[in-house]
Amino acid sequence: QGEEDSVGAGLSVTMIPLKEDETFGSLRCCGDSVLLETDAEETDDTETDGVETDDAETIFIQRYYYAKAGADFPEEAFCSFDYSQRYVYDFTAGEDGTAYFLLAETAEDPEEEDFVKLLEVSADGSERTLAELDNLRQTSGTAGLSDWRIRAVPGGEVLLLSRFGYRLISRDGELVEEEDWEEPRDIDVLYTGGNYALTLQSENFRNVPGTLNRENGRFGTLKDISGEARFNRTGQAENAVFMYTETGASLCDLSTGSCTKIYEWTDIGVQGDSVIGMYGDGEAPRFIFREEDILYEAQWDGGSPGAEREELLLGFVSDSATTRKAVAAYNRTHPDVLIRMVDYGKEDESAAADRLYVELMAGKGPDIIQMDGGYMD
């Protein structure tokens, strides 16, 4: 585990170290758990009659690290796969330390097709083939197996979903439900649990998140949602999910469609577009972010970001990732001062300069102004 940096304002940051031969692949956050994937290269020195030769073979490995909220990231992977033997198309964290993998396993006979499996790996590293899924190839269209996604359902079921159909598989490996579609459908199920599912559908070239009542089949909407929002299941309420964008994080109630802001990323000293996952407690979530190819786990535990800090308002018209990065860095290293960003062009950018002018003439307005040259006339 890396060194911990606890900023006085309430942000605790811990570096997640990777091995020298590893690069970050991706991760899955689910409830209280996070599953981290890395890609690595290993060298297999060959021997002939007990004597080492110069013909070293490079092996490409997918490694997986499983961690629970509040615990250190493990130093060793709890499972790994050799690309040439088993290739993982998608994976997810389950409950009780389990993980699920949709993978293709190389057949011994090179003329035979690879075997497609749904594999369950327990916390101790033991494996169990949950289902043989060779028929997925026939329902994958032109995209192939890479089109299928895997979602863990609270209670133990696993959902496999693509644009061409879905499979719901029980913990015992039984096929609970399946459906194939003649025409592809642009729909994704991001989370399912309790009485509601969180869905993502494509409408007018935009991804629109919504809710599905699992009891009556009715679709609902989430209010005030950015098209760039990402979601992770919380570790507590079964109908609640984390939603995070480049600007902030919220807690969404799928039963009502309402979302409550947790914090703005810049207020707690984090650049929002670097955040790649959230998990754990809904009131004090943990999140993982990536800066300059280094992974960090962090948690805000200081209550209101503005408590006992001098507040300065930074007004801006056109949002800028560069400005947000600078503000986040300042707030993270100055626990006595908080710069809050106020978007004057959010509702009507054409009237932003007039609004700023009126407020400044009235002795109000921001302490700092950032705007493009076109607004300076």
Steps between C-alpha positions, in 0.01 A plus 500: 500500500632845411557798723194675639448873461231636731423861410392710796169590338383137510630317191694179562696372201691172468704395198421159350837362390532280194784261435778610265381268223135610526289764331148595603228330298160582648296457816150415619344654809201321647354568846775462760746344255738602224664268249814636332639360174861543389688385192847354541778329306684201644807333352512121491862386469501172310733209575640223283621190685513704820709778344357851460488633145476853362154429352296682763125512439294806601167417661224761524303481823176653629519538879212582736508654848192493724457749786223587744416850620715590801765235430842543338540397141668158494861477386434180304234427240235255609478358145665544159457372146748429222379674181603203284289258706208701635397849394259709710239701307329650804494460876324626811530487877240288677409457863697330779834547324399325179563620146348401166674480163369457148793339321606287207716195576733369229412151375775237497424423136602810298229422246225532762345826614580640843264411784294789639442486877354692788757445775456566871815558706471498880702708744744212555570476127300183437318485167160369396354497149155643548381451143618389156404778256621392157164602350574867568692510172181433306322800655781757497454652155814643343642619833572153632555417866640846577143633473389311812514661844470337839308639799479351848149504647467526882398159628739305279358506147712612206365698204668477158381768260576609145325690221368165378350350816563403861553202730414489872691225677455385860778437753442129437574545131139462386367711213222698669398710203622575147394698196649559155408803289482501121580871488776645722385712793707784645429429865721424797413398854750673725362371829220278620400434859205547730191595302677713242754479221709786363491504120682688226329543162607676184262774385582752227870409517507563878524253789197554724503340848171387650341256744306179457256378763566126507157422645278673246739557208453878494780729389580821686747786469783637708475875552768751398744241369795586280548284192860444613401360840644171625349275767607245763296306754534610862587265783180566693154592370394254230317762293776764518793556263791742480496736204810696409593741222801720430359760741365309800352190666142430603293227664201393287186331632366273226158472667434875474736601218649775717872570542666673796836673455777359720772747403667686214831338410698825499367586849672193645816539291443242226497542123166351397602351166765292679241309710443148363288332770303541824398241759423443868293705744245735345570773756880481483582319175842394388614577150790419273666755277792495261757778457807469277453121474498462879194355675371640829224399738344790690223582745354831607419489873507866595129583486419819311798593277458866600499445876753725682659612171515839337289482184584672172268487200642447153250601233538361148307503175651217295587187694866403484667175604824693549333740745336214691834323529664814641216565747498137616877509558470823699214376719682174565815672627340797684280363781422852629365639171228371268454624145149425377427505127181673381387443140345826380436359153326179606143616435559765234857556384401801286376685810790394727704818452194718575430304817859541614490876425179551698630309803834682500330842477287400800809413703440126470630246253803270515839574652678363191381511139614269220365564150603486138617812317173525308316598818740779597344774282 
